[in-house]
């Protein structure tokens, strides 16, 4: 299945299905005729997987970076760019990101800044990568102050979501990745009771189609529509940053997003934007996927409020994507005292 990302200047397709990773080489031959080299950015763990068998007719290099969020640093960007320069990679050559959302974020950002722009293709190998990170051209790395604070828009020329790669994910990684799927399900306004009738392939298709439509309508997040894809991410990114500073394995991105979704529903309820049933429905969707809907562990409310104020959507205030009677929208200038109260109750629940 091919889902178009119908951008005005740089349209491309997201290809879904078993074994579609083998189509990447033919795409390079057909559409990137001036390329003389392909550089695959991946990790040692991913490179050991049985499905890691991409081959190209061109000179091919592989750069291994750290797994997970540890790859998304400015030092990683510098190291990768130095290696590209040593190999003499040119603007006509191709970078291929093979990995989860963190690796496709890094590969996309490197492609955006090296020589002021090199073609990038993505083969996302995690649920988060396939339904979110690899699509839409948002590339970024993290700072100690917060997630994704240094980045650029740089669209891939194509994305191949090979379902074969999901079979080797751990149970935790597969479940955590459903946090982004749950976000899309809620944004679509679908009922929790229908989840039992929906296959994994259909869930991925639904999520990719939603993101493709929103990105095509608001590529550079100028109208506010694309910001809706950050539903659950204001608190999610904040708790993820705090957890990562303590232990890289404490919290996965999708788990943090799930907690952020549950919190956003409660904040919308407290603000009088929605009724209690929205909270109940949100919790039911998260429960179906086996995702957390409460904030547990040692998280200081004041520290989280500070981290949320540095969210990319914020402009010196607290900004959330919230549900309302007319649908979802970006809500700015929310009283931090009120947010803190909801957060305290959320932690105690």
Residue pairs with C-beta under 8 A, 6 or more apart in sequence:
1 15
1 16
1 17
1 205
2 13
2 14
2 15
2 16
3 13
3 14
3 15
3 16
3 205
3 208
3 209
3 212
4 11
4 12
4 13
4 14
4 212
4 216
5 11
5 12
5 13
5 14
5 135
5 136
5 155
5 212
5 215
5 216
6 212
6 216
7 155
7 215
7 216
7 219
10 155
10 157
12 155
12 156
12 157
12 158
12 159
13 158
13 159
14 135
14 158
14 159
14 160
14 161
14 208
14 212
15 23
15 158
15 159
15 160
15 161
16 130
16 161
16 163
16 201
16 204
16 205
16 208
17 161
17 162
17 163
18 162
18 163
18 164
19 162
19 164
20 160
20 161
20 162
21 51
21 53
21 54
21 123
21 160
21 162
21 164
21 165
22 54
23 160
24 54
24 56
24 96
24 121
24 123
24 158
24 160
25 54
25 55
25 56
25 57
27 121
27 157
27 158
28 35
28 38
28 56
28 57
28 58
28 94
28 121
29 57
31 157
31 158
32 92
32 94
32 119
32 157
34 92
35 58
35 92
35 93
35 94
35 119
36 58
36 59
36 90
36 92
36 93
37 58
37 59
37 60
37 61
37 87
37 89
37 90
37 93
37 94
38 56
38 58
38 59
38 60
38 61
38 93
38 94
38 95
38 96
39 60
39 61
39 62
39 63
39 84
39 87
39 89
39 93
39 94
39 95
39 96
40 54
40 60
40 61
40 62
40 63
40 96
40 98
41 63
41 65
41 80
41 95
41 96
41 97
41 98
41 99
41 103
41 106
41 107
41 110
42 52
42 62
42 63
42 64
42 65
42 97
42 98
42 99
42 103
43 64
43 65
43 66
43 67
43 71
43 99
43 103
44 64
44 67
45 67
46 52
46 67
46 98
46 99
46 103
46 125
47 62
47 64
49 125
49 165
49 168
50 168
51 162
51 164
51 165
51 168
52 98
54 96
54 98
54 123
58 94
61 83
61 87
63 80
63 83
65 71
65 76
65 80
65 103
65 106
66 76
67 102
68 100
68 102
68 248
69 102
69 142
69 147
69 240
69 244
69 248
69 253
70 102
70 248
71 102
71 103
71 106
72 102
72 105
72 106
72 140
72 141
72 142
72 148
73 141
73 142
74 141
74 143
74 150
76 106
76 141
77 106
77 109
77 110
77 113
77 141
80 106
80 110
81 110
81 113
81 114
84 110
84 114
89 114
89 115
89 118
90 115
91 115
91 117
91 118
93 118
93 119
94 118
94 119
94 120
94 121
95 107
95 110
95 111
95 114
95 118
95 119
95 120
95 121
96 107
96 120
96 121
96 122
96 123
97 103
97 104
97 106
97 107
97 108
97 120
97 121
97 122
97 123
97 124
97 134
98 122
98 123
98 125
99 107
99 124
99 125
99 126
99 129
100 124
100 125
100 126
100 128
100 129
100 133
100 173
101 124
101 126
101 128
101 129
101 132
101 133
101 134
101 253
102 133
103 129
104 122
104 124
104 129
104 133
104 134
105 133
105 138
105 139
105 140
105 141
105 148
105 151
106 139
106 141
107 120
107 122
108 120
108 122
108 137
108 138
108 139
108 154
108 156
109 139
109 140
109 141
109 150
109 151
109 152
109 154
110 118
111 117
111 118
111 119
111 120
111 139
111 154
112 120
112 139
112 152
112 153
112 154
113 152
117 154
119 157
120 154
120 156
120 157
121 156
121 157
121 158
121 159
121 160
122 129
122 134
122 135
122 156
122 158
122 159
122 160
123 159
123 160
123 162
123 165
124 130
124 133
124 134
124 159
124 161
124 165
125 162
125 165
125 166
126 165
126 166
126 169
126 173
126 177
127 166
127 169
127 173
127 174
127 176
127 177
127 178
127 180
127 181
127 204
127 254
128 176
128 177
128 179
128 180
128 253
128 254
130 161
130 166
130 204
130 208
131 177
131 180
131 181
131 184
131 203
131 204
131 207
131 208
131 211
132 180
132 207
132 211
132 229
134 156
134 159
134 161
135 156
135 159
135 208
135 211
135 212
135 215
136 155
136 211
136 215
136 219
136 226
136 229
137 153
137 154
137 155
137 156
137 215
137 219
138 148
138 151
138 153
139 151
139 152
139 153
139 154
140 147
140 148
140 149
140 150
140 151
140 152
141 148
141 150
141 151
142 148
142 149
142 150
142 241
142 244
143 149
143 150
144 245
145 310
146 237
146 238
146 241
146 307
146 310
146 311
147 237
147 240
147 241
148 237
148 312
149 310
149 312
153 219
153 220
155 219
161 204
161 208
163 200
163 201
163 204
166 174
166 200
169 177
172 252
173 252
175 254
175 289
175 290
175 291
176 252
176 253
176 254
176 255
176 291
177 252
177 254
178 203
178 254
178 289
178 290
178 291
179 232
179 236
179 252
179 253
179 254
179 255
179 256
179 257
179 258
179 261
179 289
179 291
180 207
180 253
180 254
180 257
181 203
181 204
181 206
181 207
181 289
182 257
182 258
182 261
182 285
182 286
182 289
182 291
183 229
183 231
183 232
183 257
183 261
184 206
184 207
184 210
184 211
185 195
185 203
185 206
185 207
185 285
186 231
186 261
186 281
186 282
186 285
186 323
187 210
187 228
187 229
187 231
187 328
188 206
188 210
189 327
191 281
192 281
192 284
192 285
192 288
195 285
195 288
195 289
196 288
198 206
211 229
214 225
214 226
214 228
214 229
215 226
217 223
217 225
217 226
218 224
218 225
218 226
219 226
220 226
221 227
224 329
224 330
227 313
227 321
227 330
228 321
228 328
228 329
228 330
230 312
230 313
230 321
231 261
231 264
231 321
231 328
232 257
232 258
232 259
232 260
232 261
232 263
232 264
232 321
233 257
233 260
233 311
233 321
234 260
234 264
234 308
234 311
234 313
234 314
234 318
234 319
234 320
234 321
235 256
235 259
235 260
235 263
235 264
235 295
235 304
235 308
235 343
236 253
236 256
236 257
236 258
236 259
236 260
236 261
237 256
237 260
237 307
237 311
238 304
238 307
238 308
238 311
239 251
239 256
239 259
239 260
239 295
239 299
239 304
240 251
240 253
240 256
241 307
242 299
242 303
242 304
242 307
243 250
243 251
243 256
243 297
244 250
244 251
250 297
254 291
255 291
255 292
258 286
258 289
258 291
258 292
258 293
259 292
259 293
259 294
259 295
261 282
261 286
261 293
262 279
262 282
262 283
262 286
262 292
262 293
262 294
262 346
263 295
263 342
263 343
263 346
264 320
264 321
264 322
264 323
265 274
265 278
265 279
265 282
265 283
265 323
266 279
266 342
266 345
266 346
267 320
267 322
267 334
267 339
267 342
268 274
268 278
268 322
268 323
268 324
269 275
269 276
269 278
269 279
270 338
270 341
270 342
271 322
271 331
271 334
271 338
273 322
273 323
273 324
273 325
273 331
274 323
274 324
274 325
278 323
282 293
283 293
286 292
286 293
287 293
294 346
294 347
294 349
295 343
295 346
295 347
296 347
299 347
301 340
301 343
301 344
301 347
302 340
304 343
305 318
305 336
305 339
305 340
305 343
308 314
308 318
308 339
309 316
309 317
309 318
309 336
311 319
313 319
313 321
313 330
314 332
315 332
317 332
317 333
317 334
318 332
318 333
318 334
318 335
318 336
318 339
319 330
319 331
319 332
319 333
319 334
320 330
320 331
320 334
321 328
321 329
321 330
321 331
322 328
322 329
322 331
